[in-house]
């Protein structure tokens, strides 16, 4: 696991968001919870998930080993998440893959950078109303979460994890958590490793 973070750099990243539209993305329930404004994806409204499908929705994008980066801004009391190794589903909370938490001040005490229900961080690594960089590196069974250049943790998935909440392959999804939450995303990009 040592050195996982040090090998990642900006060259080779591909954009996941064009800054103008939701081209390449597909919302499930409550699609009105998503809009594009000022070069940002804004989630605000009832529960919904916005899945990255890529340029060909008939053959959705798949990622195994990657370095993901996004610029994120949370509004006070807001909760969101970035799912990875997930698959599109019509309704409900994604049942495949993991969620990297986005939450600096909402009532749920699990804060930004946590891998929900796996690695819990209770100290917000960023402030509301301020842009911060949230990164995730996955290689094999190892993952690292970085916020504003600081490694929050490195984690190796143990052998024998069963079910659908595990590292495998899949896509990304952004989460609109509830009507009281507003979170902004921009400059979403990924580098395959």
C-alpha positions in Angstrom: 0.0 0.0 0.0 2.9 2.4 0.6 3.4 4.8 -2.2 -0.2 4.4 -3.6 -0.8 8.2 -3.2 2.6 9.3 -4.4 2.3 7.7 -7.9 -0.8 9.7 -8.8 -0.4 13.0 -10.8 -2.5 15.2 -13.0 -1.4 14.0 -16.5 -3.6 11.3 -17.9 -6.9 12.5 -16.3 -10.0 12.5 -18.4 -13.0 14.8 -17.6 -16.2 13.2 -16.5 -18.2 16.5 -16.8 -18.2 19.0 -19.6 -19.1 22.0 -17.4 -22.2 22.7 -19.5 -24.6 19.8 -19.4 -25.3 16.4 -17.8 -24.2 14.6 -21.0 -22.7 11.3 -20.0 -24.7 11.2 -16.8 -28.0 9.5 -16.0 -30.3 10.4 -13.0 -32.5 7.8 -11.4 -35.5 8.9 -9.4 -36.2 12.6 -8.9 -34.1 13.8 -11.8 -35.1 17.4 -10.9 -32.8 17.2 -8.0 -29.9 17.9 -10.5 -29.0 21.0 -12.5 -26.0 22.5 -14.1 -25.2 26.1 -13.2 -22.0 28.2 -13.6 -20.0 25.1 -14.7 -21.1 23.1 -11.7 -23.3 20.1 -11.1 -25.7 21.1 -8.3 -27.7 18.6 -6.3 -30.6 20.0 -4.3 -33.8 18.2 -3.8 -35.3 14.8 -2.9 -33.1 11.6 -2.9 -31.6 11.0 -6.3 -28.4 9.5 -7.7 -26.7 10.8 -10.8 -24.7 7.9 -12.5 -21.8 8.4 -14.8 -22.5 6.4 -17.9 -20.0 7.9 -20.3 -20.5 8.8 -24.0 -22.3 5.5 -24.9 -25.2 4.8 -22.5 -25.7 1.4 -24.2 -22.2 0.4 -22.9 -21.8 2.3 -19.6 -18.3 3.3 -18.5 -16.6 0.9 -16.1 -13.6 1.6 -13.8 -11.6 -0.8 -11.8 -8.3 0.9 -10.7 -8.4 4.7 -10.8 -7.6 8.0 -9.3 -10.7 10.2 -9.1 -10.7 13.9 -8.3 -13.5 16.5 -7.9 -13.9 20.0 -6.6 -16.7 20.1 -4.1 -18.6 22.7 -2.1 -21.1 21.8 0.6 -23.7 24.3 1.9 -24.3 24.3 5.7 -26.2 21.2 6.9 -25.8 19.3 3.7 -25.1 15.7 3.0 -24.1 14.0 -0.3 -21.8 11.2 -1.4 -19.7 9.9 -4.3 -20.4 6.2 -5.0 -17.8 4.2 -6.9 -17.7 0.7 -8.3 -21.5 1.1 -8.5 -24.1 0.3 -11.2 -27.1 2.2 -12.4 -30.4 1.4 -10.6 -33.8 3.0 -11.1 -34.6 3.8 -7.4 -33.2 3.8 -3.9 -29.8 4.1 -2.4 -27.2 2.3 -4.6 -26.8 -1.3 -3.5 -23.5 -1.9 -5.4 -20.2 -0.5 -4.5 -19.0 1.9 -1.8 -19.9 5.5 -0.9 -17.3 8.1 -0.2 -19.1 10.6 2.1 -19.5 14.3 1.4 -20.8 15.9 4.6 -19.1 18.7 6.7 -21.9 19.7 9.0 -25.1 17.8 8.5 -26.6 15.9 11.5 -25.2 12.6 10.4 -21.8 12.6 12.3 -20.0 10.6 9.5 -18.0 13.3 7.7 -16.4 14.0 4.3 -14.0 11.4 3.2 -15.5 8.5 5.1 -16.2 5.3 3.2 -19.7 4.9 4.5 -20.2 2.0 7.0 -16.5 1.0 6.4 -14.1 3.7 7.5 -15.6 6.5 9.6 -14.2 10.0 9.9 -15.9 12.2 12.5 -13.9 15.4 12.0 -14.8 17.5 8.9 -11.7 17.9 6.8 -13.1 20.9 5.0 -15.5 23.8 5.5 -19.0 24.5 4.2 -19.3 27.3 1.5 -15.7 26.7 0.5 -14.4 24.7 -2.5 -12.2 21.7 -1.6 -10.7 18.9 -3.6 -11.8 15.4 -2.8 -9.9 12.5 -4.2 -10.1 8.7 -4.2 -7.4 6.3 -5.4 -8.4 2.6 -5.8 -5.8 0.0 -6.9 -6.6 -3.7 -6.4 -8.0 -4.1 -2.9 -6.4 -0.8 -1.6 -8.0 2.6 -1.5 -6.9 6.0 -0.3 -9.0 9.1 0.4 -7.4 12.6 0.1 -9.0 16.0 0.9 -7.2 19.2 -0.1 -4.0 17.2 -0.6 -4.1 15.6 2.9 -4.4 11.8 3.0 -7.3 11.0 5.4 -6.7 7.3 5.4 -5.5 4.3 3.4 -7.6 1.1 3.6 -7.1 -2.4 2.3 -10.3 -4.3 1.8 -10.0 -7.6 3.7 -10.3 -10.9 1.9 -13.6 -12.7 1.8 -15.9 -9.6 1.6 -19.2 -10.9 0.3 -22.2 -9.3 -1.3 -22.3 -6.2 -3.5 -20.6 -3.7 -1.2 -17.0 -4.5 -2.3 -14.3 -3.4 -4.7 -14.8 -4.8 -8.1 -15.6 -2.6 -11.2 -18.3 -0.1 -11.9 -19.0 3.5 -12.4 -19.4 6.6 -10.3 -22.6 8.2 -8.9 -23.2 11.5 -7.1 -25.9 11.6 -4.4 -28.7 14.1 -3.8 -29.4 13.1 -0.2 -32.5 15.1 0.8 -34.3 18.3 0.1 -32.4 20.2 2.8 -29.0 19.4 1.3 -27.3 21.4 -1.4 -23.8 20.3 -2.7 -21.9 21.6 -5.8 -19.4 19.6 -7.9 -17.1 20.7 -10.6 -14.0 19.6 -12.4 -14.8 15.9 -12.0 -12.0 13.8 -13.6 -10.5 10.4 -13.5 -7.3 8.6 -14.4 -7.3 4.9 -15.0 -4.5 3.1 -13.2 
